[in-house]
């Protein structure tokens, strides 16, 4: 099944022409992308660490392609940029708060959503990070956090408080013994209001995580 699924993805990618913005991204060196794209505005809560501004057209396009088409090359490229950012961030945190060899935990989606979409876009970003890191600075823990409740699209919610109510008790720590006492980087593609990350972070801390930083490609 995995081979057939990968074959289908390659077929679709080759059948549908890349839009100009995607071509531009893929043809641009990673270091140049970092220079061109504005950084995200800092969120009030210090544990939120978004990297790029979602207002940038290349970021909007990349997020859509990764989220809805599972674009592997874009996930690999931006996963690499997240990795470079994390190396700097973790180096600082390791000195000041003993934030060493953290686990990377992607925000999960429900089994229903995975069946519909065929993949979890945040896992693809995490896999790109670990592929580049080779388990030197980070560990990848894919299934320790699960989403157990289907929630309305967060884009339809009008306020952060409404989003938090929708998301209440929607995550579960599957393997608390793997989480207890560990530093964690909770990874997502986009932070909007932060409601999803906040609820997932609360679940991980409740399972015994030492410290949880919420990192996203964009905000």
Buried (B, 14 or more C-beta within 10 A) or exposed (E): EEEEEEEEBEEEBEEEEBEEBBEBBEEBEBEEBBEEBEEBEEBEEEBBBBBBBBEBEBBBBBBBBBBEBBBBBBBBBBBBBBBBBBBEBBEEBBEEEEBEEBBBBBBBBBEEBBEEBEBBBBBBBBBBBBBBBEEEBBBBBBEBBBBEEEBEEBEEBEEBEBBBEBBEEBBBBBEBEBBEEBBBBBBBBBBBBBBBBBBBBBBBBEBBBBBBBBBBBBB
